[in-house]
Amino acid sequence: MLKDVMGVIYTGENDANLRELTMMRAIAALPVAGRYRVVDFLLSSMVNAGIRNVGVIMQKNYHSLMDHLGSGKEWDLHGKHDGLYVLPPFLTRENVGVYSGTLDALRSNTNYLSRSKQEYVVLCNSSMICNPHMDQFIQFHMDTNADITLMYTREESMMRDDMGTYIQVAEDGRVTDMEVDPTHPTHNNTFMEILILKRDYLRDLVDKGVAHGHHELSRDVLMPMVRDGNGRVMAWEYDGPAWRLDSVQGYFKFNMDVLDADVRRKLFSDDLPVYTKIRDEMPARYGENAMAVNSLVADGCIIEGTVENSILFRGVRIAPDAHVKNCIIMQDGQVHSNAYIENCILDKQAVIKRNARLIGPNAYPIVIAKNVVI
C-alpha cells in the first residue's frame, strides 16, 4: 500500500538565526550527532515506511546537501524506478534561487509532481529532527478519510514565541483551530511541518494559492481551510523526542541532548534505523594520556588530550594537554596542545592554536566558522 506514497522534503527554511553554521550550507545539510546530517532523519523515516520516490527541493547554498545525498545509494533510493530526486532552484531573471515560501517552491517543481505516479504525498520541511513511524501516520490518514493530516507534538521545548504553527485538536483528531507565528501560542500542540494529502489535491491547492498571490502553505492555505471548515483536516500525534533547529542554541541543545543514552535509544530505535552517507575511516585512536568522558567520538579521530561532554566528528585531532568540554567539533577540526575550549561549536576544518582559551556561556555557545584559525 505504501508504494502509493511519495515524499517531498522542502529545504528552504529561514536560517538567519543559525549565523555562521548556515552561511555555506542549508539547514538540511547541517552536521549533527557525530556523523549525521539533519536531512538524514526524515529521509530515513520515509524510507523505513517503504516510500521509494523522494524529491528534495533545494534553495541557495545547496552544494553540500547535493554532495551528501549523492545518488541516494545509502538510503536505497537509487533503483531503476523512482528513487531520490534532487530539485535545485529553478533560476530565472525573477527567481534568484530563493523561494518566497513552500507554495512557490512546489509551483516551481510542478513537473516533478506531475511526472510522479503515486496517489499520496508526504510533504515536510527540514528544520525539525524527529524519527516518526511514518507508516502509522500514513495509515491514520487513510483510515480517517481525511483531506489533509498534520503531524504534531506536545513537546514543550518545540514551542516558540513569534514563531511556528500551533493547532487545536478535537477528541476525534480533527483540527479545529490553527495559529501561525503567534506572539504567545495559546495551543500546546506544535505542528511539525509534516503533512500528507493526495498528490492531485496538493497540485490544486498550490495552483490556487499561487494564483491568489500566496506564498506560505500554513498561513495562506491551511489556516483558512481550518477556520472556514471547508476541508477535513486531521492531526496525528508524534510522541517521540523532537527538536527544532531554528537557532544556534537549538542546534547546540540537540547535540548535547544526544549525549544522553536514553535520548539516543528513543531517537535511534532498532526498528527505525537512521541512514547516512558512509565515509570509511580508521577507528578513533586514543593516546597514552587521553581521557574521554560522556562523549560521542566518530571514526578517524586522534585524541591525546581530554574530552568531556562533547561531540567529535570524523577526523578531529585533540593534541596532548588540550582540554575540550561541552563542545561540538565538526569534521577535521583541530585543537592544539594546552588549548582549553568550553561551550564552543567549531565548524569544519577550524583550528584552535596552542595555549588558546575559549569559554562561551552555556546558554550562548561560541561559533567558530569553517576554516578559521584562532
N, C-alpha and C positions, 0 to 999 in steps of 0.2 A: 504493500500500500504506500509506503514512504518513497517508492520510486516516483510517485506522482508529485513530489515536493522538490522545489529548487530553493537555493539560498542566495540572498544578496546582502553583502556587507558594505555599508557606506562609511568611508574613512575620512569624512570631511568635517570633523568637529572643530569648534573654535579651540585653538591650543595656546592662546596668548599667555595664559597663566602658568604654562609649563616652561616658559622662558627658554633658556639655552638648550634644554632637553629636546625641544621640537624645532629648533632653528633649522636643522638639516634633515629632519625626518617627520613623518606623520605619527600621530599618537599610536596608531595601529602597529607601527614598527618599533615602538619603544622597548628596549630590552628589560625584562623583568625576571625575578626569581632565579638568577644564575645562568639560565640557558634558554629561556623562552622569549617570545615577543607577545605583545598584548593581543595581536590578531589570532594567535595560536588557540586561545581558549574557545572562542565562539566558533571558529573554523572546525576545531576538533569536535565540538558538540554537534555540529551539523553532520559531520562525517559519521560520528557514532550513532546517529539516528538513521543512517542509511541514505542521506542526501548525497547525490553524485553530480549535481550541477550547481556550482557556486560561482557567482560573479562578485569581484571585489572592485568597487568603484573608487578610483584614486583621485586625489587632488594634488595640489602643489607638494613639492618635496617627497615624491613617491618613489624615488630610485632605490632607497634602501629597502622599502617594502617589496618592490618588484624583485630585488635580489634575493630577499629572504624567501618569498613564495616560490620563485622559480617556476618549474613546470607543474608543481603541486604533487610531486612524487611522494614526499614524506607523508602526505595526507591521503595517499592512494587516489588522487584526483587527476591521473594522467592517462586514462584509458582512451580507447578509440571513440567512444560515445560520451558526450557531455564532458565533465571534468572541471578544472579551475580556469576561470576566465578573468584575466587582468584587464580592467577597463580604465585606461588612462583618460585624463580630461580631454574633452573634445574642444580643441583650440580653434577659435575664430577671432575675427577682429574685435568682436564684442566680449567674448569669453576669454579671459587671460589665464585660465586654468584654476579659477576659484569659483565654485558653485555658491549661489546665494542660500541654498538650503537643499533638503532632501528631494523636494519636488523637482527642482532644476536638474539635480544630478540624475534622477530617474528619467526625466524627459530627454536628457542628452543621450541616454542609453536605451531608448525605445527599441532600437533594432535588436539589441540583445534580448530584451523581454519578449519581443515578437517572435524571435527565432526559437526561443526555448519552447519545449513541448509540455512541460509539467503544468498541472492544473493549479497548484498552490505555490505561494511564495512565502518563505520566512525572511523578513527584512529586519536588519539590525544595524545599529551604529557600532563603533569600535572603541569607545572610551570606557566601557564597563568591563570588569573582569568577573566572570562567573563561569560555572560549568553545569548548566542545567540538563535534565533529561529531556532533550528536545523532542524525542518521540512521544513522551507523555503530553507535552504541550500541544503537539500536532493532533494527537488523538482526542484531547479535550475539545479542541476547536471543531473537529469533525462531529464529535458526539453531541455537542450543544447546538449544532446547526447555526453557528454564528456567522455574521458577515466579516467581522474582524475580531481577533482575540489578541489581547495585550498581555505581556508578561510583566508581573510586578513583584516587588519585595517589600516586606515590612521592616527591613534592616534600617535602624535609625541613623546609622552613620552615612547612609546614602542621601539623606535629606540635606538640602542647602537653601539658604535664604537667597532670593533673587535668581534662582537657577533650578532647572529641572521641571519635570511634569509629574503631577500628583493626581491620583484618581480616588474616587469614592466607589466602593464595590458593594452591591447589594448581596443579600444572603444567597441568591441563586447564581451569583457570579457575574451579574450584569453590571456594566459601568454606568453609574448614574450621574457622575459629575467629574469634571476634569479642570485642573488649573495649571497654567503654563507660566513658569518663571515668577511665582508669587513672592511678594516681599517676605511673608511668613507663611509656609504651607499650612493649610488647615486640615488636609487629609494626610494620613501617615502611610499611605501606600504609594511607593515610588515606582512610576512606570520606567521600565529598564530599557526603553528604546528598542524592544524586540517585539515584533508582531507577526501575525500570519493572516493571510487572506488569499482569495483566488487571484490568479495572475491577470485575468481579463478585467476583474474588478479594480485591481491596482492601476492598470493602464488607464481605465476610465477615470478614476479619481485624479490621477496625475494630469491627464489631458484637461479635465475641467478646472483643476486647481491652477494650472499654468495659464489657461485661457482667461482666468479672472485675476491674473497678476499676483497669485500667491506663491510663496517660496517654501514655507515650513509645513511639514506633514502634521505635527502635533497641534500647533496653534491654528493653522488655516483649514485643516481638513477634519481631523479627529474631534477637536473641541466643539465645532458647530454641529457635528454629527451626533455627539453625545447630548449636547444641550437641546437640540431640536427633536431628538429621538427618531431620526429618520434612517437608522441603521441598527442592526443588532450587534452591539459592541460588548464582548465578554472579556473577562480577565482571569488569568491563571496565575496562582501564587507560586513563586520560586522560593523555597525555604532553605536553600544552601547559603554559603558565605558569598558576599558580593562587595565589590569596591568600585568607586567612581574615580577615574584618574583625570581629574579636572584641574589639578594644581600640583606644584612641587611637593607640598605636604601630603596630598593624596597618593602620589607616586611613592613617596618615602614610607608612608604608613603601610601601604600594601606589602612592600618588600620586607619591612620589619615584622609584619603580622605573619608572613610566610615562614619566619624562623620558628614559629610555634608548631610543634609536631602535630597537635590536634587540628590546627587550621590546615596544614598540609594534607592530612588524611582526608579531610572533608572536601578540599578543593581537587586533589588528585586521587579520587577514589578508584578502586580497582576496576569497576565496571564502566568508568568514564575516563579512559586514558587521554592525556593531552599530548598531541604530536608536535614536533618542531623540526626545524632543519638540523641535520646531523653534521657535526664537524669533528672528524677523527683527530683526537689529540692523545698524547701520553697522559696517564693518570697524574693527579696532583702530586708534587714532590715536597716533602717536609724536611727541613734541615735539622741538625742535631739539637739546636736550642729553640726550635719553633714551638709555638703554642697556639692552638686554635680552639676557641670555646664558643659553643652555640652559634655556629656559622655555616653557611652553605658555600662550599668551595667547588668550583667547576674543574673539569679536567684541564690539563695544560698549565695549571698554576704552580709557581715555585714559592714556597713560604719558608722564610728563615727567621722571621720576627714573630710578633704577637698579633693575633687576630681575634677579636671578640664581638659577638652580636653583629656580624657583618655578612654581606653577600659579595662574593668574588666571582666574576665571570671568567670565561676561558682565557688562559694565557696571562693572568695577572701575576706580578712579581712583587713580593714583600721582602725587602732586604733585611739583613741581620740588625737587631736592635730597633727596628721600626715598629711602631705600635698603631694599630688600626682598630677603632672602636665605633660601633653603631654607624657603619659606612656602607655605601654601595659603590663598588669599583667595577666599571664595565670593562669589556674585552681589552686585553693587552695594556692595562694601566700599570703604572709602576710607583712604588713608594720606596724611596731610598733610605739608607741607614740613618738611624737616630731621628727620623721624622715621626711626628705624632699627629694623627688626624682623628677627629671625632665629629659625628653628625655631618658627614660630607657625602656628596654624590659626585663621583668622578666619571665623566663621560669617556668614551673610547680613547685609548692611547694618551690619556692625561698622565703627567709625570709630576710627582711631588719630590723635590730635591732634598738632599741630606740636611738634617737639623731643622727642617721647616716645621712650624706648628700651626695647625688649622683647627680651630674648635668652633663649631657652629652651635647655635641654640637648638635644643631638642625640637622645638616647635617650628623652626625655620632653618632647615639644613642649608649648608653652603653648597652651591652647584659650580663645579669646575667644567668648563666647556671642552669639547673634543679637541685633542692635540695640544692643549695648553700645558705649558711647563711652569711650575711655581717653585 
